[in-house]
Amino acid sequence: MIKTREDSRIEVWSDQYINNPTHRKDEDRDMVIIQMEYVESGNFIVEIIPKNNITQMVPLKEIICNIKEEIDNSFWDSYKTKEGTSIKIDVCHVEEWFNEYKEILRKRYSGDNK
């Protein structure tokens, strides 16, 4: 995962921690997940920002370029982040899905966030 914002944090959260905001630590209760990747055993890498910073979103075009760049720099059976973390995953399947889904994203979020 690539950190997309200066005001964000990247952490590993469990699915239970994600789905129960009222049971999170005080400093995490008002955080919003802006991207998330499954790791294993119900754990996810999440990029989070304070809820009051949500209006400063990264343009969709930049997000699509970042995802494409990361896919291009991966192997067919594993994904390697810019930070050097390697994750076992079927990258070919992810790339096929992404090539179709990015067009849906463009249509859904067209306008100021191009």
C-alpha atoms as a printed R data frame, in Angstrom:
    type eleno elety resid chain resno       x       y       z
1   ATOM     1    CA   MET     A     1   0.000   0.000   0.000
2   ATOM     2    CA   ILE     A     2   1.202   3.470  -0.815
3   ATOM     3    CA   LYS     A     3   0.437   6.227   1.633
4   ATOM     4    CA   THR     A     4  -1.644   8.731  -0.337
5   ATOM     5    CA   ARG     A     5  -1.717  11.687   2.050
6   ATOM     6    CA   GLU     A     6   0.618  13.534   4.396
7   ATOM     7    CA   ASP     A     7  -2.046  13.606   7.139
8   ATOM     8    CA   SER     A     8  -2.704   9.839   7.073
9   ATOM     9    CA   ARG     A     9  -1.384   6.827   8.979
10  ATOM    10    CA   ILE     A    10  -0.949   3.264   7.753
11  ATOM    11    CA   GLU     A    11  -1.727   0.568  10.307
12  ATOM    12    CA   VAL     A    12  -2.857  -3.048  10.557
13  ATOM    13    CA   TRP     A    13  -6.393  -3.421  11.934
14  ATOM    14    CA   SER     A    14  -8.507  -6.536  12.461
15  ATOM    15    CA   ASP     A    15 -11.936  -6.849  10.882
16  ATOM    16    CA   GLN     A    16 -13.469  -6.604  14.368
17  ATOM    17    CA   TYR     A    17 -11.599  -3.363  15.078
18  ATOM    18    CA   ILE     A    18 -12.734  -1.928  11.726
19  ATOM    19    CA   ASN     A    19 -16.386  -2.918  12.173
20  ATOM    20    CA   ASN     A    20 -16.769  -1.748  15.796
21  ATOM    21    CA   PRO     A    21 -15.713   1.926  15.936
22  ATOM    22    CA   THR     A    22 -17.157   2.385  19.424
23  ATOM    23    CA   HIS     A    23 -14.720  -0.243  20.749
24  ATOM    24    CA   ARG     A    24 -11.642   1.351  19.180
25  ATOM    25    CA   LYS     A    25  -8.985   3.282  21.087
26  ATOM    26    CA   ASP     A    26  -9.941   6.913  21.681
27  ATOM    27    CA   GLU     A    27  -7.443   8.176  19.092
28  ATOM    28    CA   ASP     A    28  -8.946   5.863  16.404
29  ATOM    29    CA   ARG     A    29 -12.674   6.501  16.938
30  ATOM    30    CA   ASP     A    30 -12.824   9.553  14.665
31  ATOM    31    CA   MET     A    31 -10.620   8.094  11.944
32  ATOM    32    CA   VAL     A    32 -11.873   7.302   8.450
33  ATOM    33    CA   ILE     A    33 -10.431   4.497   6.340
34  ATOM    34    CA   ILE     A    34  -9.486   5.829   2.908
35  ATOM    35    CA   GLN     A    35  -7.926   2.631   1.590
36  ATOM    36    CA   MET     A    36  -7.616  -0.905   2.831
37  ATOM    37    CA   GLU     A    37  -6.009  -4.164   1.724
38  ATOM    38    CA   TYR     A    38  -6.623  -7.640   3.095
39  ATOM    39    CA   VAL     A    39  -3.513  -9.205   4.630
40  ATOM    40    CA   GLU     A    40  -4.558 -12.509   6.228
41  ATOM    41    CA   SER     A    41  -6.523 -14.021   9.114
42  ATOM    42    CA   GLY     A    42  -9.050 -11.183   9.220
43  ATOM    43    CA   ASN     A    43  -6.399  -8.451   9.272
44  ATOM    44    CA   PHE     A    44  -6.193  -5.473   6.936
45  ATOM    45    CA   ILE     A    45  -3.628  -2.803   6.154
46  ATOM    46    CA   VAL     A    46  -5.555   0.464   6.424
47  ATOM    47    CA   GLU     A    47  -4.736   4.033   5.572
48  ATOM    48    CA   ILE     A    48  -6.654   6.284   7.928
49  ATOM    49    CA   ILE     A    49  -7.233  10.019   8.275
50  ATOM    50    CA   PRO     A    50  -9.036  12.157  10.852
51  ATOM    51    CA   LYS     A    51 -12.716  12.541   9.973
52  ATOM    52    CA   ASN     A    52 -12.393  16.335   9.857
53  ATOM    53    CA   ASN     A    53  -9.780  16.040   7.041
54  ATOM    54    CA   ILE     A    54 -12.023  14.027   4.715
55  ATOM    55    CA   THR     A    55 -12.648  16.951   2.335
56  ATOM    56    CA   GLN     A    56  -9.014  16.981   1.173
57  ATOM    57    CA   MET     A    57  -9.260  13.846  -0.978
58  ATOM    58    CA   VAL     A    58  -6.673  12.752  -3.547
59  ATOM    59    CA   PRO     A    59  -7.882  13.107  -7.163
60  ATOM    60    CA   LEU     A    60  -9.206   9.869  -8.652
61  ATOM    61    CA   LYS     A    61  -6.801  10.087 -11.598
62  ATOM    62    CA   GLU     A    62  -3.848  10.083  -9.196
63  ATOM    63    CA   ILE     A    63  -5.223   7.094  -7.279
64  ATOM    64    CA   ILE     A    64  -5.708   5.114 -10.503
65  ATOM    65    CA   CYS     A    65  -2.146   5.939 -11.623
66  ATOM    66    CA   ASN     A    66  -0.743   4.841  -8.234
67  ATOM    67    CA   ILE     A    67  -2.603   1.518  -8.342
68  ATOM    68    CA   LYS     A    68  -1.508   0.875 -11.945
69  ATOM    69    CA   GLU     A    69   2.116   1.647 -11.027
70  ATOM    70    CA   GLU     A    70   2.039  -0.764  -8.092
71  ATOM    71    CA   ILE     A    71   0.484  -3.531 -10.195
72  ATOM    72    CA   ASP     A    72   3.112  -3.001 -12.904
73  ATOM    73    CA   ASN     A    73   5.882  -3.340 -10.296
74  ATOM    74    CA   SER     A    74   4.502  -6.607  -8.878
75  ATOM    75    CA   PHE     A    75   5.023 -10.259  -9.770
76  ATOM    76    CA   TRP     A    76   2.201 -12.593 -10.854
77  ATOM    77    CA   ASP     A    77   1.987 -14.271  -7.426
78  ATOM    78    CA   SER     A    78   3.011 -11.486  -5.039
79  ATOM    79    CA   TYR     A    79   2.638  -7.794  -4.526
80  ATOM    80    CA   LYS     A    80   5.490  -5.645  -3.272
81  ATOM    81    CA   THR     A    81   4.803  -2.213  -1.810
82  ATOM    82    CA   LYS     A    82   7.068   0.777  -2.320
83  ATOM    83    CA   GLU     A    83   8.028   0.313   1.332
84  ATOM    84    CA   GLY     A    84   9.285  -3.211   0.528
85  ATOM    85    CA   THR     A    85   6.524  -5.285   2.126
86  ATOM    86    CA   SER     A    86   5.713  -8.408   0.085
87  ATOM    87    CA   ILE     A    87   2.168  -9.809   0.099
88  ATOM    88    CA   LYS     A    88   1.233 -13.155  -1.484
89  ATOM    89    CA   ILE     A    89  -1.702 -12.502  -3.823
90  ATOM    90    CA   ASP     A    90  -2.864 -13.376  -7.345
91  ATOM    91    CA   VAL     A    91  -1.748 -10.107  -8.969
92  ATOM    92    CA   CYS     A    92  -2.989 -11.188 -12.419
93  ATOM    93    CA   HIS     A    93  -6.521 -11.515 -11.058
94  ATOM    94    CA   VAL     A    94  -6.243  -8.144  -9.301
95  ATOM    95    CA   GLU     A    95  -5.007  -6.500 -12.505
96  ATOM    96    CA   GLU     A    96  -7.901  -7.920 -14.545
97  ATOM    97    CA   TRP     A    97 -10.390  -6.695 -11.957
98  ATOM    98    CA   PHE     A    98  -8.734  -3.274 -11.734
99  ATOM    99    CA   ASN     A    99  -8.735  -2.761 -15.511
100 ATOM   100    CA   GLU     A   100 -12.515  -3.187 -15.513
101 ATOM   101    CA   TYR     A   101 -13.262  -1.429 -12.235
102 ATOM   102    CA   LYS     A   102 -11.257   1.744 -12.925
103 ATOM   103    CA   GLU     A   103 -13.749   2.616 -15.675
104 ATOM   104    CA   ILE     A   104 -16.598   2.205 -13.192
105 ATOM   105    CA   LEU     A   105 -14.757   4.495 -10.772
106 ATOM   106    CA   ARG     A   106 -14.254   7.103 -13.489
107 ATOM   107    CA   LYS     A   107 -17.956   7.082 -14.385
108 ATOM   108    CA   ARG     A   108 -19.126   7.101 -10.763
109 ATOM   109    CA   TYR     A   109 -16.807   9.860  -9.601
110 ATOM   110    CA   SER     A   110 -16.602  12.011 -12.704
111 ATOM   111    CA   GLY     A   111 -16.710  15.750 -12.161
112 ATOM   112    CA   ASP     A   112 -14.310  17.653  -9.923
113 ATOM   113    CA   ASN     A   113 -12.471  14.484  -8.847
114 ATOM   114    CA   LYS     A   114 -11.106  13.450 -12.278
